[in-house]
Amino acid sequence: MQAEIKICGLSTEESVEAAIAAGATHIGLVHFPPSPRHVDLATAGRLRALARGRVKVALLSVNAEVEAMSRMLEAVMPDVVQLHGSETPEWAALLRDKMPVEVWKALGVKDAATLEKSRRYEGAVDRLLFDAPAAALPGGNGEAFDWRLLAEFDHTIPWGLAGGLTADNVGAAIAATGAKLVDTSSGVERAPGVKDAAKIAAFCAAAHSA
């Protein structure tokens, strides 16, 4: 079974169409002003409408308060909310219970202890997204982590793999970890926040071939 593919940090209609044409199953829209991939809610809503019924749309947020999260969901109506800050299991569970969306939680993996702590999210999220530890930004930094940690872990929550994935290494990453979903952002860009259609196509082809 082929891995699902999420192309994150899209900001234009052209990049959405490129991801869909390449065979992505999910796209990600970043609503976080410090990120070079940030889109305002009006743009996110327009891109979500373009993708509706074609791929699943994830809206990425970082430590959003209740009121802000409500505005985001009302404006965009995504399929998935991706929490990329220090959100607690309790907050994730509340969001999952109250809102008609999947809730994903991104976690930076430093060591095996990080993975053990991820078990706190059992029953609180629909998926964990294992990423490299946060640096200048919570994600999209183009850094990988030690994939062997995931291969040795007894997963009890559906999960995906992010962090430094490119067309050159995604096949090896899937082989090493058994990931059922892979997520890339900076790995398919020609400049920060600027997606490259050829790189998106190459990444999806490599993931499909893994």
TORMIDREN-450002 format. One record per residue: residue in one letter; z, x, y of N, C-alpha, C in turn. Coordinates in steps of 0.001 Angstrom, whole numbers, padded with zeros to 6 digits, always signed. Example, Ala and Ser with C-alpha at 12.3 -4.5 7.8 and 13.67 -1.06 7.14 Angstrom:
// residues 2
A+007800+013190-005690+007800+012300-004500+007800+013200-003300/S+007080+012850-002250+007140+013670-001060+007870+012900+000030/
This chain:
// residues 210
M+000000+000841-001190+000000+000000+000000+000000+000882+001249/Q-000915+000602+002168-001011+001403+003375+000181+001160+004295/A+000550+002204+005009+001628+002069+005987+001157+001229+007156/E+002072+000469+007743+001779-000207+008991+001749+000833+010114/I+001028+000518+011169+000830+001483+012256+001147+000824+013589/K+001996+001484+014361+002304+001014+015707+001855+002063+016715/I+001022+001636+017650+000613+002491+018760+001415+002038+019973/C+002279+002899+020471+003224+002509+021515+002809+003058+022874/G+003354+002436+023918+003121+002915+025271+001751+002566+025822/L+001193+001433+025378-000112+001019+025900+000060+000374+027275/S-000931+000581+028131-000801+000068+029497-002080-000541+030049/T-003164-000511+029268-004440-001047+029737-005065-001915+028653/E-005968-002790+029082-006696-003609+028120-007530-002739+027194/E-008088-001659+027730-008922-000773+026913-008120-000130+025791/S-006895+000280+026087-006089+000923+025042-005634-000083+023996/V-005379-001316+024409-005030-002362+023442-006205-002610+022509/E-007396-002736+023072-008574-002973+022244-008842-001788+021314/A-008606-000582+021780-008816+000600+020942-007859+000606+019757/A-006608+000237+020001-005626+000204+018923-005975-000853+017887/I-006392-002025+018357-006760-003099+017440-007997-002712+016639/A-008994-002150+017302-010226-001755+016623-009970-000689+015565/A-008985+000171+015815-008688+001256+014884-007880+000802+013675/G-007326-000407+013738-006583-000920+012596-005077-000875+012732/A-004573-000728+013962-003116-000786+014155-002614-002180+013790/T-001390-002224+013303-000763-003511+012990+000182-003959+014089/H+000644-003005+014913+001561-003287+016007+001139-002464+017235/I+001399-003008+018408+001296-002216+019631+002627-002319+020372/G+002899-001312+021183+004144-001296+021939+003890-001240+023426/L+004640-002047+024168+004580-002069+025633+005934-001615+026160/V+005932-000628+027018+007175-000026+027511+007541-000622+028866/H+008715-001253+028935+009221-001738+030229+010477-000931+030557/F+010243+000228+031150+011312+001178+031474+010772+002087+032575/P+011103+001807+033850+010460+002482+034978+010422+004009+034925/P+011419+004711+034390+011303+006174+034375+010184+006710+033478/S+009674+005899+032576+008654+006360+031634+007276+006352+032272/P+006430+007346+031962+005048+007327+032452+004228+006215+031792/R+004801+005564+030792+004113+004482+030079+004611+003099+030515/H+005449+003075+031540+006027+001817+032007+004949+000843+032475/V+005113-000424+032071+004285-001498+032624+005202-002572+033179/D+004797-003182+034296+005595-004268+034843+005432-005503+033958/L+006257-006505+034204+006261-007662+033318+004966-008457+033386/A+004352-008509+034550+003084-009227+034667+002004-008558+033815/T+001950-007227+033880+000974-006494+033068+001289-006636+031587/A+002572-006519+031242+002969-006668+029838+002586-008045+029306/G+002782-009074+030121+002417-010423+029706+000916-010563+029488/R+000139-009935+030347-001318-010010+030212-001792-009277+028948/L-001219-008118+028680-001607-007360+027492-001140-008066+026221/R+000028-008694+026304+000514-009441+025158-000433-010609+024845/A-000903-011290+025889-001825-012406+025691-003128-011929+025049/L-003599-010765+025454-004820-010198+024895-004671-009928+023398/A-003484-009495+023000-003252-009106+021607-002757-010245+020726/R-002403-011364+021320-001787-012459+020563-002648-012880+019372/G-002014-012952+018205-002703-013376+017002-003554-012299+016354/R-003619-011120+016977-004442-010022+016449-003580-008888+015900/V-002545-008551+016617-001542-007573+016164-000189-008042+016677/K+000879-007514+016076+002208-007809+016589+002478-006944+017819/V+003189-007517+018761+003468-006832+020025+004965-006585+020149/A+005320-005321+020353+006708-004942+020577+006912-004607+022048/L+007986-005111+022615+008360-004801+023992+009555-003866+023948/L+009369-002657+024471+010424-001643+024428+011275-001721+025685/S+012600-001744+025489+013530-001742+026615+014638-000738+026348/V+015311-000347+027420+016382+000644+027326+017619+000103+028034/N+018629-000234+027251+019919-000683+027792+019791-001831+028796/A+018929-002790+028491+018760-003943+029379+019965-004874+029266/E+020397-005389+030405+021470-006381+030414+020916-007744+029997/V+021827-008688+029757+021430-009994+029240+020410-010671+030152/E+020687-010709+031448+019791-011401+032376+018421-010746+032410/A+018405-009425+032449+017129-008714+032478+016362-008935+031185/M+017052-008915+030060+016393-009136+028780+015805-010543+028715/S+016517-011513+029218+016010-012889+029226+014728-012991+030043/R+014703-012328+031210+013499-012344+032049+012329-011681+031326/M+012609-010587+030652+011562-009868+029943+010960-010719+028836/L+011812-011352+028059+011323-012154+026943+010558-013375+027425/E+011032-013983+028497+010354-015160+029032+008973-014798+029584/A+008879-013641+030214+007622-013228+030830+006589-012751+029819/V+007040-012098+028768+006114-011432+027845+005967-012171+026513/M+007037-012778+026040+007055-013462+024749+006542-012561+023616/P+007172-011408+023429+006715-010488+022388+007110-010969+020998/D+006540-010318+019996+006955-010571+018612+008206-009780+018266/V+008357-008635+018914+009428-007685+018606+010040-007188+019905/V+011359-007054+019934+012043-006306+020989+012525-005004+020367/Q+012127-003895+020970+012525-002572+020476+013567-001992+021417/L+014764-001831+020918+015879-001318+021713+015899+000198+021605/H+015777+000864+022746+015605+002319+022709+016687+003063+023484/G+017821+002405+023716+018908+003070+024412+020133+003212+023537/S+021288+002918+024112+022554+003050+023372+023082+001679+022946/E+022191+000742+022714+022583-000622+022358+023400-000633+021064/T+024465-001415+021075+025375-001477+019930+024853-002453+018879/P+025363-002348+017649+025008-003344+016633+025374-004756+017074/E+026472-004893+017785+026900-006219+018225+025896-006832+019200/W+025410-006035+020137+024428-006518+021104+023111-006849+020398/A+022704-005988+019468+021471-006241+018724+021575-007529+017918/A+022718-007741+017284+022910-008945+016476+022901-010200+017344/L+023508-010116+018524+023513-011258+019440+022090-011602+019868/L+021330-010594+020213+019947-010798+020621+019141-011408+019479/R+019354-010894+018295+018613-011396+017128+018957-012854+016831/D+020219-013206+017028+020654-014580+016753+020151-015573+017793/K+020054-015128+019051+019765-016045+020149+018288-016132+020520/M+017502-015115+020169+016117-015063+020618+015155-015117+019429/P+014004-015779+019588+013054-015919+018485+012134-014710+018346/V+012741-013536+018200+011969-012295+018068+012600-011418+016994/E+011786-010522+016449+012338-009453+015621+013048-008467+016546/V+014115-007881+016057+014838-006863+016825+014788-005550+016054/W+014241-004533+016707+014204-003187+016141+015115-002296+016980/K+015750-001333+016329+016595-000354+017032+016105+001047+016730/A+015764+001783+017770+015365+003180+017623+016605+004062+017627/L+016625+005020+016711+017746+005953+016600+017217+007381+016529/G+017771+008255+017356+017423+009670+017286+018153+010333+016136/V+017415+011000+015260+017996+011593+014052+018275+013074+014282/K+019558+013413+014324+019958+014811+014457+020263+015442+013108/D+020906+014661+012232+021344+015192+010943+021637+014031+010004/A+022113+014348+008811+022405+013313+007816+023481+012349+008301/A+024402+012838+009122+025465+011971+009630+024894+010850+010495/T+023822+011143+011236+023178+010114+012044+022679+008981+011159/L+022101+009342+010039+021584+008327+009135+022709+007481+008555/E+023813+008103+008222+024950+007336+007704+025444+006338+008754/K+025475+006756+010010+025919+005858+011080+024950+004690+011280/S+023693+004892+010879+022707+003822+011057+023046+002592+010231/R+023880+002750+009225+024249+001613+008373+025020+000553+009167/R+025556+000925+010322+026269-000057+011158+025349-001191+011596/Y+024038-000958+011543+023091-001959+012012+022636-002915+010902/E+023202-002781+009706+022863-003717+008632+023212-005136+009069/G+022260-006039+008942+022472-007426+009331+022315-007685+010809/A+022155-006631+011602+022047-006780+013056+020622-006622+013561/V+019779-005926+012791+018400-005680+013221+017440-005966+012074/D+016193-006154+012446+015142-006364+011443+014553-005045+010963/R+014634-004021+011807+014093-002717+011426+014744-001630+012256/L+014946-000484+011641+015332+000729+012355+014091+001589+012532/L+014027+002278+013660+012935+003199+013928+013550+004576+014122/F+013344+005441+013140+013933+006773+013188+013027+007695+013994/D+013601+008275+015039+012862+009059+016023+013553+010402+016203/A+012909+011290+016948+013572+012532+017343+014674+012204+018346/P+015699+013048+018436+016758+012793+019424+016202+012695+020839/A+016828+011866+021657+016386+011676+023036+016407+013000+023795/A+015439+013150+024680+015377+014332+025544+015302+013837+026986/A+014237+014209+027693+014089+013733+029068+013959+012214+029114/L+013330+011652+028065+013185+010213+027933+013740+009800+026575/P+014092+008525+026392+014608+008087+025101+013607+008234+023964/G+012305+008210+024271+011272+008375+023259+009991+008841+023919/G+008953+009047+023104+007672+009476+023647+007652+010912+024113/N+008515+011744+023520+008609+013140+023953+007771+014095+023109/G+007128+013563+022063+006260+014405+021256+006987+015359+020331/E+008250+015104+020059+009038+015973+019202+009290+015317+017848/A+009242+016113+016790+009533+015630+015446+010941+016050+015053/F+011433+015502+013934+012707+015947+013385+012491+016281+011906/D+013534+016656+011214+013420+017075+009816+013224+015850+008925/W+011982+015599+008528+011668+014421+007727+012372+014406+006373/R+012785+015571+005898+013444+015617+004575+014723+014784+004562/L+015340+014614+005720+016556+013805+005792+016288+012370+005347/L+015130+011849+005709+014801+010473+005356+014485+010329+003876/A+013825+011326+003325+013460+011261+001910+014688+011235+001013/E+015766+011815+001478+016982+011923+000668+017977+010799+000945/F+017622+009892+001846+018561+008850+002272+018314+007553+001517/D+019405+006868+001167+019320+005586+000477+019215+004488+001538/H+017996+004092+001844+017760+003114+002906+018161+001717+002463/T+018897+001023+003307+019275-000362+003042+018764-001312+004124/I+018076-000775+005138+017503-001552+006240+016027-001166+006331/P+015107-002123+006486+013709-001753+006707+013603-000752+007866/W+012676+000186+007763+012644+001247+008757+011219+001741+008987/G+011045+002442+010087+009790+003092+010418+010071+004500+010927/L+009003+005284+011029+009110+006686+011421+008376+006924+012729/A+009048+007593+013664+008450+007973+014946+008838+009417+015245/G+008312+009932+016352+008715+011261+016791+007690+012326+016461/G+006842+012661+017413+005923+013775+017242+004803+013543+016259/L+004490+012306+015947+003430+012034+014971+002055+012100+015628/T+001123+012772+014952-000256+012910+015393-001177+012685+014203/A-002469+012667+014469-003431+012547+013369-003308+013709+012395/D-002874+014863+012891-002790+016052+012044-001599+016035+011093/N-000528+015322+011450+000663+015397+010595+001126+014069+010019/V+000488+012950+010402+001011+011658+009949+000873+011500+008439/G-000183+012045+007850-000323+011961+006398+000805+012677+005685/A+001131+013864+006157+002229+014631+005564+003557+013920+005779/A+003712+013287+006946+004957+012577+007236+005154+011398+006287/I+004084+010652+006041+004182+009520+005122+004470+010009+003711/A+003799+011093+003298+004022+011637+001959+005454+012142+001786/A+005994+012737+002846+007336+013326+002752+008439+012284+002774/T+008207+011174+003459+009288+010206+003683+009102+008871+002985/G+007860+008535+002641+007595+007210+002110+007640+006130+003165/A+007447+006495+004430+007525+005529+005527+006538+004391+005331/K+007018+003173+005559+006160+001991+005475+005571+001618+006830/L+006083+002245+007898+005541+002048+009244+005646+003366+009992/V+004568+003729+010683+004578+004940+011514+004242+004543+012947/D+004850+005242+013882+004787+004876+015297+004447+006125+016105/T+003421+006028+016938+003069+007158+017790+002843+006694+019214/S+003058+007596+020152+002785+007319+021557+002126+008534+022195/S+002898+009585+022453+002321+010772+023086+001302+011448+022176/G+001391+011220+020869+000471+011851+019918-000950+011341+020003/V-001182+010268+020765-002550+009751+020931-002912+009674+022420/E-002388+010622+023183-002649+010659+024622-003387+011925+025030/R-004159+011825+026107-004777+013019+026696-003989+013516+027898/A-003063+012691+028390-002124+013045+029457-000968+012067+029330/P+000209+012391+029876+001343+011474+029741+001018+010063+030220/G+001112+009102+029315+000857+007720+029652-000604+007309+029606/V-001509+008244+029316-002948+007945+029286-003441+008041+027852/K-003716+006902+027228-004132+006888+025841-005588+007322+025692/D-005880+007905+024529-007211+008403+024205-007718+007607+023007/A-008803+006854+023181-009305+005986+022116-009670+006776+020861/A-010245+007957+021033-010627+008765+019870-009398+009235+019104/K-008337+009585+019813-007112+010012+019146-006437+008837+018429/I-006508+007656+019037-005955+006469+018380-006703+006209+017072/A-008029+006288+017116-008828+006055+015927-008537+007094+014860/A-008401+008366+015261-008123+009421+014302-006746+009242+013665/F-005776+008851+014476-004428+008651+013941-004413+007525+012910/C-005033+006407+013240-005046+005265+012319-005792+005619+011032/A-006882+006330+011152-007648+006736+009964-006806+007637+009070/A-006092+008580+009676-005252+009487+008893-004110+008751+008218/A-003501+007801+008921-002414+007031+008330-002917+006154+007197/H-004091+005555+007369-004662+004708+006321-005026+005514+005085/S-005366+006796+005281-005758+007632+004157-004593+008252+003423/A-003403+008162+003990-002239+008843+003409-001859+008210+002074/
